[in-house]
Amino acid sequence: MLSEIAVTTSNTDSTIYAWDIRSGSTLFSFKQNKSNGVCIIPRPGAPNQTGAIMTAQTDRASLHLYDWQRDQILQKMLTPEKMITLAASNHGHYTAGASSSGKIYIWHNASGALKHMFDAHYQPVTCLTFTKDDSALISASEDATVKVWPIVQLCSTALTQLQPSPLYSWIDHTLPVSAVYAGSGSQSNARIYTASADFTVKVWDLASGELLTTFLFPKPVTAIVMHPAETQLFAACGNDVYKVDLYRQRQHQRYDNVQGVGGQGAVEHVDANGTSSVFKGHSDEIRALSISFDGSLLVSASQDGNAFVWDVASLQQLRTFASHKGPVTGIECVLRPIELSMGTLQQKHASIPVKTFKRTISAEDGDKHLDVEQQLAPSRKRFAIDTQSVDDGDSDIKLSRDEQRNFTVWYTPCGLFYNSKLLCFLRTILGKEALEMINALK
């Protein structure tokens, strides 16, 4: 049976807690941490398995890495400047961090290489997130803009020294953007949700960059999360959480005949008497929201030092987690790690491959990359760059540079690249002539 935990952090309390969202019992804790930003790094190739936790410290330019086998710091990493927000790619290959200067940094986890650092915004970056297929990184800032950065630009060795160009730059918000949520799907069909202090949540089409709908709330929005099926939007406004149904019954029709809310840039007003319901119980501003895997439980974190678990259907508060000694500033619901499962507590498990992050971009890292052609899923707006560089592993059989350049590599929905190990394997098993025939099929 799958079970879930909540990982909660504070920017003043030095302890990270992992606790069961259905029982409220503490399962694990991590010491020596005051986090400015936190991200859950999944195991590579297994996005639903929690591998490690990385936090950005509030008082220094340092990142702390933790795993589930000890409560102390596994690694300390110095960064070029103090990070205020972090995000890990959904397949565990990259970690992105942003600073109050508006710069974004992106590292390759397995090698620790700093892939890119660039000026993204004019004011501090408030949040980062990867799209579900890891094809883009989305950043939001106090300058009221949201930008979508193609990952192929950020991780290309050939473009390391160049300022990347955003795929989209959304400027419709009028006050600082407080939260971003990337919906399910690929670049051709995903929705992006952005929340702001201007009382609105905006819904964007990632394929075209168009604004689909604006939800207008009674207060500034500080956090958002979506139902896993993206049928409901949960938005934190002050010390309340609003639940907005994105589909509603058509007037004078059967119950099972429903229509979507908004669309074509429409503005939908949200209040407790309309299409929304309200979760009430916190005594101070809510800072973060998360939802269970099946969408039945909502978890909210507040400045009042409490984390509440709510039943989504009934709006009832089920339990309270009050172990933090300060404001709860971050929360994430994840599947219970295998290290915390019954019968495995005394077993040793391999740590995920995260090396110490480098502070500068090294020319040596470029020697370990291949120039490849990246083909993305069809969409109404294709990424402009076709030839990029990606990481390859060491191999006992070396390919010539011409063989490396001439072999087409496709980007898969899993976020994986075919690298030189695969090329060497094909060449060994099939022979050089067969490899050339495969290449001719492109």
N, C-alpha and C positions, 0 to 999 in steps of 0.2 A: 504493500500500500504506500502510495506517495504521501509524504508529509512535507509541510512547508515551515520555514522559519522566517522571522523578520530580523534584519540586521539594522540596528539603530546607532546613530553617532551623535556627538555633541561637539560644539566648538569650544566648550569650557570644561566639560567633564573628560577626564583622561582615559575613559574606558569605553570600548565598543562592546555592545551586547548582542548576542544571537539568542533568540528565544522563540519558542513554539507559539505560532499565532492561534492555535486552537486550545491550548491549555494555559498559555501565559507563562510557563515555566522557563527559567533561564537555562540554556543548554551549554553556552560557552561565552567567554569574554576575552577581549584582547586589551592588553595594558599599554601604557606609555603612548597615548595618542590624544591629541586635540586637533580634530580634523576640520580643515577649511573646506575640503571636498573629499568625496569618497567614491570609489567605483569597485564593482565586483568583476573580477577577471574570470571568465569561464575557462574551462579546460579546452585547449585547442581542438577544434572539430566537434565539440560537444557543447553547444551553446546553452543547454539546459542544466549542465553540471557546473556547480560553483567550484572554482579552482583556488582562488586567492582573493584577498582584499587589499586594496591599495588606498592610502589616504594621503592627502596633502596637509601639512602642518600649518597651524595658524600663526606661529611665531617664528618660523624660519623657512628658508628655501630648501625644503627637504620633503621627500616622499618616504613613507613607511610601508613595507610589504609584509603581510601576514599570511600564514597558511593555517589549516585546521588541525595541525598536529602539535601546536604549542601556542601559549597565550602571549609570548613575547615577540618582539620584532624579529622577523626573518632577515630582512635587508633594510638598510638605510641608504637612500640615494639622494645625492645633492643635485639640485636643479639650477639652471641659470638665474632664475628669479623665483619668488614665492608664488606657488600655484594657488588659485582660489577655486578652481573647479576641475574635475577629472571625468574622463569617460573611457571605457574599454570597448573595443569592437566586439560584436556579438559572437565571433568565432575565436576570440582570444589571441589574435595576432598583433594588434596594435593598442597602444594607450595614448590618449590625447590629453593634454593639460593646457590650461589658459591662465593668464595672469591679469593683474589689475592694470597693466600697461596696454592691454588689448592684444597682446601677442598670443599665438597658439603654437604649441610644440607637439610633435607627434613622434613616438618611439616605436620601434619594432621590438616586441617583447622577448623573442627568442635570442636575439643578438644584443639587445640593449642599444642598438644604433639609433641616434637621433636622425630621423628621416627628413624632417623639415621644421623650420621655425620661421614665422612670418607675422607681419602686422595685419591683423584681421579686423580690428575695430578701433575706433577713436577713444573709447572709454572702456572700463573694465568689462570683461566677459562674464556674464552671469551663469551661463550653462552651456554644456556641450552634450551632444548625443550623436551616435551613429545610426544610420538607417538600418533596418532589420537585415538587409542583404549586404551591409557593409560597403555599399558602393559610394557613399557620401558621408561626410561629417557636417553636422549642422551646429552652428554657433549663434548665440544670442548675447546681447550686450545692453549695458545701461544707455547706450546711444540710440536705443529704440529700434535697432535693425536686427534682422535675422538673415544669416547667409548660409548658403549651401555650397560646400566645397567638395568637388569630385575627389575621391580618394586616390585615383590614379595620378592626379597632379601632386598630391601631398607626399606620395611614396615613390615618386620617380627620381632615380638618381640623376637623370639628365636635366631635371628641372629644380635641383636642390637650391641653386643660387638665385632662382627667379621668384618673383612675387606671384603666387597663384591667383587665378581669376575665379571668383565664385560663379557657380552655375546660375544661381539666383541671388539677388539681394532684395529682400522684402522690407519695405520702409513704411508700411501702412500703420504700424503702431506709433503712438504719439508720446508715450512714456516708456521708461525702462522695461525690457522684456524679462519676466521673472522665471519662466519655465518653457520648455519645449518637449513635446512628445512625438516620437516617430511611429506612425502606424505600421501595421503589418503589410507585407508585400514588397515587391521590387521597385526599382526606380520608375517603372512604367505604370504602376497602379497604386502606389502608397499615398497616404494622406499624412500631412504634417500639421500638428496642433501647437499653437504658440499662445502663451498667456502673458498679460502685461498689467502694469499698474494703471493703465488707462481704462480699467474695468472690463476689458474685452478678452475673449479667446477667439482666435482666428483659425480657420481651417483652410489649408492650402493643398493644391494638387501638385505632387512632386514631379509628375511627367511634364506638365505644361508650365508650372510656376504660378498658375492663376489662383486668385483668392476665391474660395467657394462660398464660405459663410462666415459671418461674424456673430458671436454670441455676446450680448451686452449684459453684464452682471451688475448688481447694486453696489458692489464694493470692489476695490482693487483685487486682482487675482494673484495669489502667491504661489500656487502649486496646482498641477493638473495630472490626471491619470485617466486612461481609457479602460473600459471593459475589454477583456481579451478578444471578444467578438466585434468590438468597436460599435456596439449598439448604444452605449451610454457614455457620457462624459461626466467626470467628477472634477469639480473645481473648488479649491479652497479660497474663500473670501473672508478675511478677518478670522474669526474663531468658528466659522461655520463651513460646512462642505455642501455644495449644491450638486445634486444628481440630475443630469439633463438627458432625457430620452431623445436619441437621434432619429428614431422612427416612431411614427404615430399612426393611429387608425384614421383612415379616410372618413370624412363626414358622410353619414347616411349610407355607409357600406358595411359589409360583413366584418366581423372582428379580425379575420385573418387577412384582410386587405389593408395593407399599410403603405405609407409613403415616407420618404426621407424628409428630414427637417432642413430648411434652408436651401442652399444651392444658388448658383448664378450671382454670387456676391451679396445675397440677402442678409439683412440684419435681424437676428432673433433676440427679443428681449426675454431675459430670464428672471423669474421671481418665484417665490414660494407658492403663489396661487395659480401659476401657469403650468408649463410643461415640466417643471422641476420639483424635486423634493429636497428637504434640507436635513442634514445630520447636525444636531446641536449637542454640545457637551463640553467643549474646550473653553477655558477661561482666558486664553491669550491667542495670539496670531498663530495660525497653522503654517508650518514651514515646508512640509513634505507630505506626499501621499504615495501609497502603493496599494496594489490589489493582488489577491490570491490568484493562483494558477487557473482556477475554474471560475473566477469572477464572483464568488459568493461572499467573500469577506473583503472589506476595505480597511486599511490601516492608515491612521493619520498621526503625524508627529507635530508637536506644538512647542511654542516658546514657554508654555506653562510647565514644561518638564515631563509631560505625560505623552504616551503613545496609546491611542485607543483602537480597539478592534470593533468594527461595525458589521452587522448583518446587512447586506446590500438590499435584500428584498423587503425587510421590515423596518429598516433605518434604526434598529435598536443597537445600543452599545452593549457589547458582549463582555468585554474585559478591558482592564487598564494595566499598562506596564509603566511602572513609576520608579524604576531603579536608577535612572540618570539623576545626577546632582546638578544639572543645569538644563538649559533649553535643548530639546531634541531637534537637531537641524537636518538630519538625513535619515532616510528609511528606505529599505529595499526588501521586498519579499522574494525569496528564492527557494528552490527545492532543497530539501535537507541534504547537506553534503554527505558523501559516503563515509567520511571519517567520523561523523556523528551518529551513524546508524548503529543500531543494536548489533552486537557481535563483532563490530569492527573497531571499537574504541581503543583496543590495545594493539591493533595491527598498524604497521607502517605502510604508508601509501606514498607513491612517488609524487614529489612536488611538481607543480607546473613549471615549464621552462621559461623563467623570467630572469634575465641577466641584469646586472647593474646598469641603469640608464646612463648614457654618456651626456656630457654637458655641451659638447660641440659636435658639429657635423664633420666626420672624418673622411678624408679622401680615400682611405683604405677600404671603407665600406662599399665604395662604388665598384671595386674590383670584384666583388662577390655578387654582381647582378648581371642579368641577361636583358638585352633589348628584345622586347616581345610585342606582338600586336594584340591588343586587348579588344575583344568584341563584347559589347554589353547587350542586354536584352533589348529588343525593339521598343522604341518609345517615340513619342511625338517630338522629343528634343534629345538628340544623341549627344553624348560627351564629345567634345571637339578633338580630344587627343586620342590617337589610335595606337601610337607606338610608345610604350612605356617600359620601365624597368622594375623588376621584382626580385625578391630574394630567391637564391637557389642554395642548395645544400652542397656539402662536400661529396665528391664521388670518386671512386677508384678509376673510372674510365672517363677520360677527358674528351669532350667534343671540340671540334674545330670551331673557331669564331664564326665562320660562314654557316656551319650547321646550326649553331645557336641562333644566329640572326634570321635564318630562313624558315625556322620552324614556328608555325602559328600557335599561339597560346590563347585559350579562351578563359574568360572569367566566369566561374560557375556561381550558382545561387548560394553555395556554401562558403563563398568568399575565398576559394582556394585557387592557386595557380599551378599549372603543370610546370615543373621545374626541370633542371638538368638531370636530376636523378631518374626521372621518368624517361627522358630522352635517351639516357645511357642504357636504361633497361630495355627499351624498345630496340635500340641498335644492337644490343647483345643477343636478344632473343630472335629478332626478325632479320637482322642484317641491315647494312647501310642502304641497299637498294630498296628494301621494303619501307624504310624510314622515308626515303625520298618519294615513294609512291603515296604514302600517307600525307606528306606535306603538299603534294600536288593537288590533293582533294580540296584544299582551302580555296 
